[in-house]
């Protein structure tokens, strides 16, 4: 118990160090002034803390993000900081309303290829954003990545990112002169080493923005835009976290937590925030599994703002770049990318379209286009919109119709009845996309971990081929066992079907 508690605190510390320059950068970008450093930090502190405590995705870290910053920049330019803080509060209230109306459940209809493309697009944005530091301090970035890879294999009790942060920072304290403008012939191995530098020190206080009826009416659309974008951004991050941790988030509770976080952020003069994929992944990779690590990250940031800024001013930005680049590489859905040659072509188009539009246009547009293309593919493949589940007298569940992103969540929810034995007939599955196949394979994994004896009966060739092609080696072995568990046709009870 003590070791797990320590890992949560260490993960929170690691995320705080990663989040610090991001929060400052997003805040300055949104406001256009140095004052924005505190605005960004307060967003990470207050939105991060309240979303962690009241949200529905364990270990998810909330803070200023790129998409939210773009919208917030326009609001601040048009209405000033006071008006923007009021808009953030209104956006938080709208998110709470979304959660109360259970709109968060709509996230289940986002196809797996859209999520994969979203992850890949965000990863590319991160890597591209760190190229400047790679050019300036290639050797430091490379050393950070190598040290993280080695320490992850050798030392299991301490996050690899924290080990690299401490060791590389310590070495640079006396080795920096040697590394300045280091070259081998015409090739530059290392130029200058940039540091976080002094951060503003201040004690935050709650402030109620001045408002009027006309101002509130003017801010309705900007607040709605922030609320929608923040909700989509956060819930997609929740889906990413589900893919990494194997757990299932509570989408409506997450929206309430995000809403409370943005209301608190606006009251304390912070930037609007959302679930941050990079920081959340760093948290999990560093050992964070509960809300404690995410909340700890906010508390540590508060301590830094309150007077401990000197502790972090000597951290090299190149070390943080190495941490972010390695994290981004791990964010790619490598399994789906390796399966593109055997995956349904429509799903491959959806995945890469979402990825490209995420990088070149906008996350919200990318998700909308990805879902729209997935719907078109579904309509081309099947005229029926959803699959249904029929339970017969032999104790077998029959899935009938297209098993796609439109129905896989509802079907699997129906099948989770905690029975020790479960028989499933897929004979009447007319079409199955990547979301359906991934959902079934995950269901097999879940059943295996829960000691549920599962068998698939009457498996059509197109379904078996797709499941086998998209499964990893471990899942393929489990799939073979599940198919082998099914009774032969000769020994199968008569269920009245010809």
C-alpha positions in Angstrom: 0.0 0.0 0.0 2.8 2.4 0.9 4.7 1.7 -2.2 1.6 2.2 -4.4 1.0 5.5 -2.6 4.6 6.6 -3.2 4.2 5.7 -6.9 1.1 7.9 -7.2 3.0 10.8 -5.6 6.0 10.3 -7.9 3.8 10.1 -10.9 2.1 13.4 -9.9 5.5 15.0 -9.5 6.6 13.8 -12.9 3.4 15.1 -14.6 3.8 18.4 -12.8 7.3 18.9 -14.2 6.0 18.1 -17.7 2.9 20.2 -17.3 4.7 23.3 -16.0 6.2 24.6 -19.2 3.1 23.5 -21.2 0.8 25.5 -18.9 3.1 28.6 -19.1 3.4 28.3 -22.9 -0.4 27.9 -23.4 -1.2 30.8 -21.1 1.3 33.2 -22.7 -0.1 32.1 -26.2 -3.7 32.8 -25.1 -3.1 36.2 -23.5 -0.2 37.4 -25.6 1.5 38.7 -22.4 3.8 37.4 -19.7 0.9 37.6 -17.3 -0.4 34.6 -19.2 2.1 32.4 -17.5 0.1 32.6 -14.3 -3.2 32.3 -16.2 -2.0 29.0 -17.7 -0.6 27.7 -14.4 -3.9 28.5 -12.6 -5.8 26.6 -15.2 -3.6 23.5 -14.7 -3.9 23.9 -10.9 -7.6 24.5 -10.3 -9.2 22.8 -13.3 -6.7 19.9 -12.9 -7.5 19.4 -9.2 -11.3 19.6 -9.4 -11.5 17.5 -12.5 -9.3 14.8 -10.9 -11.3 14.7 -7.7 -14.8 14.9 -9.3 -14.2 13.4 -12.7 -14.9 9.9 -14.0 -11.6 8.9 -15.5 -9.0 7.7 -13.0 -5.5 9.1 -13.5 -6.6 11.5 -16.2 -4.8 14.8 -16.0 -6.6 18.1 -16.9 -5.0 21.3 -17.9 -4.7 23.8 -20.8 -4.6 22.1 -24.2 -3.9 23.2 -27.7 -7.5 23.1 -29.0 -8.8 25.0 -26.0 -6.1 27.6 -26.2 -7.0 28.4 -29.8 -10.6 29.2 -28.8 -9.6 31.0 -25.6 -7.2 33.2 -27.5 -10.1 34.6 -29.6 -12.3 35.1 -26.5 -9.6 37.0 -24.7 -8.8 39.1 -27.7 -12.5 40.0 -28.1 -13.6 40.4 -24.5 -10.5 40.8 -22.4 -9.4 38.6 -19.5 -12.3 39.5 -17.3 -14.8 38.6 -20.0 -12.9 35.5 -20.8 -12.9 34.3 -17.2 -16.7 34.7 -17.2 -16.9 32.7 -20.4 -14.8 29.9 -18.8 -17.2 29.8 -15.8 -20.2 29.7 -18.2 -18.5 26.9 -20.2 -18.0 24.9 -17.0 -21.7 25.3 -16.1 -22.6 24.1 -19.6 -20.4 21.0 -19.2 -22.1 20.2 -15.9 -25.4 20.5 -17.7 -24.1 18.1 -20.5 -23.2 15.6 -17.8 -26.5 15.9 -16.0 -28.3 15.3 -19.3 -26.1 12.3 -19.9 -24.7 13.6 -23.2 -21.3 12.1 -22.3 -22.7 8.7 -23.3 -22.5 9.7 -26.9 -18.7 9.1 -26.8 -19.4 5.4 -27.2 -20.4 6.1 -30.8 -17.0 7.3 -31.8 -15.4 4.5 -33.9 -12.1 2.9 -33.0 -10.3 4.2 -36.1 -11.3 7.7 -35.2 -9.7 7.3 -31.8 -6.6 5.7 -33.3 -6.3 8.6 -35.8 -6.8 11.1 -33.0 -4.0 9.5 -30.9 -1.7 9.4 -33.9 -2.5 13.0 -34.9 -1.9 14.4 -31.4 1.4 12.3 -31.3 2.6 13.9 -34.6 1.7 17.4 -33.3 3.8 16.8 -30.2 6.8 15.5 -32.1 6.6 18.3 -34.6 6.4 20.8 -31.8 9.6 19.5 -30.2 11.7 19.6 -33.4 13.0 23.0 -32.4 14.5 21.6 -29.2 15.8 18.6 -31.1 17.7 20.9 -33.4 19.1 23.0 -30.5 20.0 20.2 -28.1 20.0 16.9 -30.1 22.4 15.2 -27.8 20.5 16.1 -24.6 17.2 15.0 -26.1 18.7 11.7 -27.4 20.4 11.0 -24.0 17.0 11.6 -22.3 15.2 9.1 -24.5 18.0 6.5 -24.2 18.1 6.8 -20.5 14.4 6.5 -20.2 14.3 3.3 -22.3 17.1 1.8 -20.3 15.8 2.8 -16.9 12.3 1.5 -17.7 13.8 -2.0 -18.1 16.2 -1.8 -15.2 14.4 0.2 -12.5 10.7 -0.6 -12.1 10.0 1.2 -8.8 10.7 4.8 -10.1 9.2 6.4 -13.2 11.8 6.4 -16.0 10.9 10.0 -16.9 11.8 11.1 -13.3 15.1 9.3 -13.4 16.0 10.9 -16.7 14.9 14.3 -15.4 17.0 14.2 -12.3 20.1 12.6 -13.8 20.3 14.7 -17.0 19.6 17.9 -15.1 22.3 17.0 -12.6 24.9 16.2 -15.3 24.2 19.4 -17.2 24.8 21.5 -14.1 28.6 21.0 -14.7 28.8 19.5 -18.2 26.9 22.2 -20.1 30.1 24.2 -21.2 31.4 21.0 -22.9 28.1 20.4 -24.7 27.7 24.0 -26.0 28.1 24.1 -29.8 29.4 20.5 -29.8 30.1 19.3 -33.4 31.6 16.5 -35.3 32.9 18.0 -38.5 30.0 19.8 -40.2 27.4 17.9 -38.1 26.1 19.7 -35.0 25.4 17.4 -32.1 24.4 20.0 -29.6 24.0 23.8 -29.7 22.5 25.8 -26.9 20.7 24.3 -23.9 17.5 26.2 -22.9 16.0 26.1 -19.4 12.6 26.7 -18.0 13.8 29.8 -16.2 12.3 31.8 -13.4 8.5 31.5 -13.1 6.2 34.1 -11.5 5.5 33.5 -7.8 2.1 34.5 -6.6 -0.7 33.3 -4.2 -4.0 32.8 -6.2 -7.2 34.2 -4.8 -10.8 33.8 -5.8 -12.3 36.7 -7.8 -15.9 37.0 -9.2 -15.8 38.6 -12.6 -18.0 41.6 -13.2 -20.9 40.8 -15.5 -24.1 42.2 -17.0 -27.0 40.7 -18.9 -25.7 42.0 -22.2 -22.2 40.6 -21.6 -23.6 37.1 -20.7 -25.6 37.1 -23.9 -22.5 38.0 -25.9 -20.5 35.2 -24.3 -23.1 32.4 -24.8 -21.7 31.3 -28.1 -18.0 31.5 -27.1 -18.8 29.6 -23.8 -20.7 27.0 -25.8 -17.8 26.5 -28.2 -15.4 26.1 -25.3 -17.8 23.7 -23.5 -18.3 21.5 -26.6 -14.6 21.5 -27.6 -13.5 20.8 -24.0 -16.0 18.0 -23.6 -15.0 16.3 -26.9 -11.3 16.8 -26.1 -11.7 15.4 -22.6 -13.8 12.4 -23.5 -11.5 11.4 -26.3 -8.7 11.5 -23.9 -10.8 9.3 -21.6 -11.2 6.8 -24.4 -7.4 6.9 -24.9 -7.0 6.2 -21.2 -9.4 3.3 -21.5 -7.3 1.8 -24.3 -4.1 2.2 -22.2 -5.4 1.1 -18.8 -8.1 -1.4 -19.9 -10.6 0.2 -17.6 -13.9 2.0 -18.4 -14.4 5.6 -17.7 -17.7 7.2 -16.6 -18.3 9.8 -19.3 -21.1 11.8 -17.7 -19.3 12.1 -14.4 -16.2 13.2 -16.3 -18.1 16.0 -17.9 -19.3 17.2 -14.4 -15.7 17.1 -13.1 -14.5 19.0 -16.1 -17.3 21.6 -15.6 -16.4 22.1 -12.0 -12.8 22.4 -12.9 -13.4 25.1 -15.5 -15.7 27.0 -13.2 -13.0 27.0 -10.5 -10.3 28.0 -13.0 -12.4 31.0 -14.2 -13.0 32.1 -10.6 -9.3 31.9 -9.8 -8.2 33.6 -13.0 -7.1 30.5 -14.8 -7.3 29.3 -18.4 -10.1 27.0 -19.6 -8.8 23.4 -19.6 -9.6 19.9 -20.8 -8.4 16.4 -20.4 -4.8 16.5 -21.6 -3.8 13.4 -23.5 0.0 13.8 -23.2 0.0 14.6 -19.5 -2.5 11.8 -18.9 -0.3 9.3 -20.7 2.8 10.5 -18.9 0.9 10.0 -15.6 0.0 6.4 -16.5 3.4 5.5 -17.9 4.9 7.0 -14.7 2.8 4.7 -12.5 -0.3 6.8 -11.8 -3.5 4.8 -11.6 -5.9 6.9 -9.5 -7.1 10.5 -9.1 -4.4 10.9 -6.4 -1.6 11.3 -9.0 -3.6 13.8 -11.1 -4.6 15.8 -8.0 -1.0 15.7 -6.7 0.2 17.2 -10.0 -2.0 20.3 -9.3 -0.9 20.6 -5.7 2.8 20.5 -6.7 2.1 23.2 -9.4 0.5 25.3 -6.7 3.5 24.9 -4.5 5.8 25.9 -7.3 3.7 29.0 -8.0 3.6 29.9 -4.3 7.3 30.2 -4.0 9.3 27.2 -5.1 9.9 28.3 -8.7 13.7 28.3 -8.1 13.6 24.5 -7.8 12.6 24.0 -11.4 14.1 27.0 -13.2 17.3 25.0 -14.0 15.4 22.1 -15.7 16.5 21.9 -19.4 13.7 22.1 -21.9 15.5 19.5 -24.0 14.9 16.9 -21.2 11.2 17.7 -21.2 11.3 17.3 -25.0 12.8 13.9 -24.7 10.1 12.9 -22.3 7.3 14.2 -24.5 8.8 12.7 -27.7 9.0 9.2 -26.2 5.5 9.6 -24.7 4.2 10.6 -28.1 5.8 7.6 -29.8 4.0 5.4 -27.3 0.7 7.2 -28.1 0.5 5.8 -31.6 -1.9 2.9 -32.0 0.9 0.7 -33.3 -1.2 -2.4 -33.3 -3.8 -0.9 -35.6 -1.1 0.6 -37.8 0.6 -2.8 -38.2 -2.8 -4.3 -39.2 -3.7 -1.7 -41.9 -3.0 -4.3 -44.7 -5.6 -6.7 -43.3 -8.0 -4.2 -41.7 -11.2 -3.1 -43.6 -10.3 -0.5 -46.1 -13.0 1.9 -45.0 -11.6 1.8 -41.4 -8.1 2.5 -42.7 -9.4 5.5 -44.6 -11.2 6.8 -41.5 -8.1 6.4 -39.3 -5.7 8.2 -41.6 -8.2 10.9 -42.6 -8.7 11.6 -38.9 -4.9 11.7 -38.2 -4.2 14.0 -41.1 -7.0 16.4 -40.4 -6.0 16.5 -36.7 -2.5 17.7 -37.7 -3.5 20.1 -40.5 -6.8 21.5 -39.4 -8.3 20.9 -36.0 -9.2 18.1 -33.5 -12.9 18.8 -33.5 -13.1 18.9 -37.3 -11.1 15.7 -37.5 -13.4 13.8 -35.2 -16.5 15.1 -37.0 -15.1 14.1 -40.4 -13.9 10.8 -39.1 -17.4 9.9 -37.7 -19.1 11.1 -40.9 -16.9 9.0 -43.1 -17.4 6.0 -40.8 -21.2 6.4 -41.1 -20.9 6.5 -44.9 -18.8 3.3 -44.9 -21.3 1.7 -42.6 -24.2 2.6 -44.9 -22.4 1.2 -47.9 -21.7 -2.1 -46.1 -25.0 -2.5 -44.4 -28.5 -1.0 -44.7 -29.3 -2.0 -41.1 -28.1 0.5 -38.5 -27.6 -1.7 -35.4 -27.1 -5.2 -34.3 -29.6 -6.9 -31.8 -29.1 -9.6 -29.2 -31.5 -12.5 -28.9 -31.4 -15.0 -26.0 -32.8 -18.4 -26.7 -33.9 -21.4 -24.6 -30.6 -23.2 -25.0 -28.8 -20.4 -23.1 -27.1 -18.9 -26.2 -27.0 -15.2 -27.1 -27.5 -14.7 -30.9 -26.1 -11.5 -32.3 -28.0 -10.4 -35.5 -27.1 -7.6 -37.9 -24.1 -5.4 -38.4 -21.6 -5.4 -35.4 -20.1 -1.9 -35.8 -19.3 1.2 -33.8 -23.0 2.0 -33.7 -23.9 -1.1 -31.6 -20.8 -2.9 -30.2 -21.0 -1.0 -26.8 -24.7 -1.8 -26.3 -24.2 -5.4 -27.4 -21.3 -6.0 -25.0 -23.1 -4.3 -22.2 -26.0 -6.8 -22.7 -23.5 -9.7 -22.5 -21.8 -8.6 -19.3 -24.1 -10.6 -16.9 -21.3 -12.1 -14.6 -22.3 -15.6 -15.6 -19.6 -18.3 -15.3 -20.3 -19.6 -18.8 -21.4 -17.7 -21.9 -22.3 -19.0 -25.3 -22.4 -16.6 -28.3 -23.7 -17.2 -31.8 -22.4 -15.0 -34.5 -24.1 -16.8 -37.4 -26.3 -13.8 -38.4 -23.6 -11.1 -38.1 -23.9 -9.5 -41.5 -21.0 -7.0 -41.3 -18.3 -6.2 -38.7 -16.0 -3.2 -38.7 -12.8 -2.6 -36.8 -14.7 -1.3 -33.7 -16.8 -4.4 -33.6 -13.8 -6.7 -34.0 -11.7 -4.8 -31.4 -14.7 -4.8 -29.0 -15.2 -8.6 -29.3 -11.4 -9.2 -28.8 -11.4 -7.0 -25.8 -14.5 -8.8 -24.5 -12.6 -12.1 -24.9 -9.7 -10.6 -22.8 -12.2 -9.4 -20.2 -13.9 -12.8 -20.0 -10.5 -14.6 -19.7 -9.4 -12.3 -16.8 -12.8 -12.9 -15.1 -12.6 -16.7 -15.5 -15.7 -16.7 -17.7 -15.9 -19.8 -19.9 -16.7 -18.3 -23.3 -17.5 -20.0 -26.6 -18.3 -18.6 -30.1 -20.8 -20.7 -32.1 -21.6 -20.6 -35.8 -18.8 -18.3 -36.7 -19.2 -17.0 -40.3 -15.9 -17.1 -42.3 -15.8 -13.4 -42.8 -16.2 -12.8 -39.1 -13.6 -15.4 -38.1 -11.1 -14.0 -40.7 -11.5 -10.5 -39.5 -11.1 -11.4 -35.8 -8.1 -13.5 -36.6 -6.5 -10.8 -38.7 -6.9 -8.0 -36.2 -6.0 -10.0 -33.0 -2.5 -9.9 -31.5 -0.7 -13.2 -30.8 -2.2 -13.5 -27.3 -5.7 -12.7 -28.4 -5.4 -15.1 -31.3 -4.6 -17.9 -28.9 -7.6 -17.0 -26.8 -9.8 -16.7 -29.9 -8.8 -20.3 -30.9 -9.7 -21.5 -27.4 -13.1 -19.7 -27.5 -13.9 -21.3 -30.9 -12.7 -24.7 -29.7 -15.0 -24.4 -26.6 -18.1 -24.3 -28.8 -19.9 -27.7 -29.1 -20.0 -29.4 -32.4 -23.1 -29.2 -34.5 -23.9 -32.8 -33.9 -23.8 -32.4 -30.1 -25.5 -29.0 -30.0 -29.0 -28.9 -28.5 -31.8 -28.4 -30.9 -33.0 -24.8 -30.6 -35.8 -25.0 -33.1 -33.7 -23.5 -35.9 -33.2 -25.3 -39.2 
